[in-house]
Amino acid sequence: MTEISLLDLAPIVEGGDAAGALSASLTLARKAEALGFRRFWMAEHHNMPGVASAATAVALAHVAAGTQTIRIGAGGVMLPNHAPLVIAEQFGTLAALHPGRVDLGLGRAPGTDPFTSRALRRRLQGDADRFPEDVVELLHFLQPASPQQAVRAIPGAGADAEVWILGSSLFGAQLAAALGLPFAFASHFAPAQLDQALQIYRQAFQPSMRLSRPRVMAALTVIAADSDAEAAWLSSSLKQAFVALRSGRPGPLPPPMENYDASLGPEAQAVLNHTLSCAVIGGPASVRAGLARFAKRTQADELIVAVSMFDLNARLRSLELIAAAGDGRDHAA
């Protein structure tokens, strides 16, 4: 079975807070490590009442210090929000503290709304357009420094952080191929161009000092439970959150709701059908079949699953079932 990793947004649930969300992330990472997941990634989002991972490098340091072997990384850092030198220093520090375990996934989206983007960047014009140049600059800072180099990342120069390009469109695929970097596609929320992006990346890939052949990671939402009915009920939390976000009303992750789909109008249902078209929601057999279908479709070297549920124990059980689907064994509750 394809290797499986975990993407966590450190969800702040209704009635909870950021401290509880980050504590839950560490519990989740330890469980993923024990079950043999390859990586634990967290993502940069700002001004989101339901996400506690805005300071991504800090959150990752918390998780890395509480685990032993699982790779930890950003999935991703939104590079237009930052100076490349700062990110090189942050992830160089993580790599110095946790050698051989650090990934740096880079995206060009703002990860927030236009008002927050302006607060983050002070200016907006041209920042996203500079993404390829910023990636090249960041890679330069992560290389061993030359004696003539006036500005160095300390820590950072020579760090063994594994750099990925993230994408939800064709642009990221083209850039990852041109730079010879591994590519992760965000099909867990933007599935429309998944197949075309992977084809472009593989066909256009140029070997580099960092990577000799294409390496693909594909993301999908997985809500696994002991029955299809329970999984459908648990998924209503994420569905409510998606509808609220697309309606401009982001908030904490709500508890599950009975018969939520029946309450939706045609427009909201269409949004969910599209957004979750790559999702796998169900009991053990459904999850095993769904993961196998997605792995066959993408031929990905690795799958990264987003497991967003209101109850932490349900998330932990979901990881057990995903691991069982991957290795063919049953993991006891």
Rosetta blueprint (number, residue, H / E / L):
1 M L
2 T L
3 E E
4 I E
5 S E
6 L E
7 L E
8 D E
9 L L
10 A L
11 P E
12 I L
13 V E
14 E L
15 G L
16 G L
17 D L
18 A H
19 A H
20 G H
21 A H
22 L H
23 S H
24 A H
25 S H
26 L H
27 T H
28 L H
29 A H
30 R H
31 K H
32 A H
33 E H
34 A H
35 L H
36 G L
37 F L
38 R L
39 R E
40 F E
41 W E
42 M E
43 A L
44 E L
45 H L
46 H L
47 N L
48 M L
49 P L
50 G L
51 V E
52 A L
53 S L
54 A L
55 A L
56 T H
57 A H
58 V H
59 A H
60 L H
61 A H
62 H H
63 V H
64 A H
65 A H
66 G L
67 T L
68 Q L
69 T L
70 I L
71 R E
72 I E
73 G E
74 A E
75 G E
76 G E
77 V E
78 M E
79 L H
80 P H
81 N H
82 H L
83 A L
84 P H
85 L H
86 V H
87 I H
88 A H
89 E H
90 Q H
91 F H
92 G H
93 T H
94 L H
95 A H
96 A H
97 L H
98 H L
99 P L
100 G L
101 R L
102 V E
103 D E
104 L E
105 G E
106 L E
107 G E
108 R L
109 A L
110 P L
111 G L
112 T L
113 D L
114 P H
115 F H
116 T H
117 S H
118 R H
119 A H
120 L H
121 R H
122 R L
123 R L
124 L L
125 Q L
126 G L
127 D L
128 A H
129 D H
130 R H
131 F H
132 P H
133 E H
134 D H
135 V H
136 V H
137 E H
138 L H
139 L H
140 H H
141 F H
142 L H
143 Q L
144 P L
145 A L
146 S L
147 P L
148 Q L
149 Q L
150 A L
151 V L
152 R L
153 A L
154 I L
155 P L
156 G L
157 A L
158 G L
159 A L
160 D L
161 A L
162 E E
163 V E
164 W E
165 I E
166 L E
167 G E
168 S L
169 S L
170 L H
171 F H
172 G H
173 A H
174 Q H
175 L H
176 A H
177 A H
178 A H
179 L H
180 G L
181 L L
182 P L
183 F E
184 A E
185 F E
186 A L
187 S L
188 H L
189 F L
190 A L
191 P L
192 A L
193 Q L
194 L H
195 D H
196 Q H
197 A H
198 L H
199 Q H
200 I H
201 Y H
202 R H
203 Q H
204 A H
205 F L
206 Q L
207 P L
208 S L
209 M L
210 R L
211 L L
212 S L
213 R L
214 P L
215 R L
216 V E
217 M E
218 A E
219 A E
220 L E
221 T E
222 V E
223 I E
224 A E
225 A L
226 D L
227 S L
228 D H
229 A H
230 E H
231 A H
232 A H
233 W H
234 L H
235 S H
236 S H
237 S H
238 L H
239 K H
240 Q H
241 A H
242 F H
243 V H
244 A H
245 L H
246 R H
247 S L
248 G L
249 R L
250 P L
251 G L
252 P L
253 L E
254 P L
255 P L
256 P L
257 M L
258 E L
259 N L
260 Y L
261 D H
262 A H
263 S H
264 L L
265 G L
266 P H
267 E H
268 A H
269 Q H
270 A H
271 V H
272 L H
273 N H
274 H H
275 T H
276 L L
277 S L
278 C L
279 A L
280 V E
281 I E
282 G E
283 G L
284 P H
285 A H
286 S H
287 V H
288 R H
289 A H
290 G H
291 L H
292 A H
293 R H
294 F H
295 A H
296 K H
297 R H
298 T H
299 Q L
300 A L
301 D L
302 E E
303 L E
304 I E
305 V E
306 A E
307 V L
308 S L
309 M L
310 F L
311 D L
312 L H
313 N H
314 A H
315 R H
316 L H
317 R H
318 S H
319 L H
320 E H
321 L H
322 I H
323 A H
324 A H
325 A H
326 G H
327 D H
328 G L
329 R L
330 D L
331 H L
332 A L
333 A L
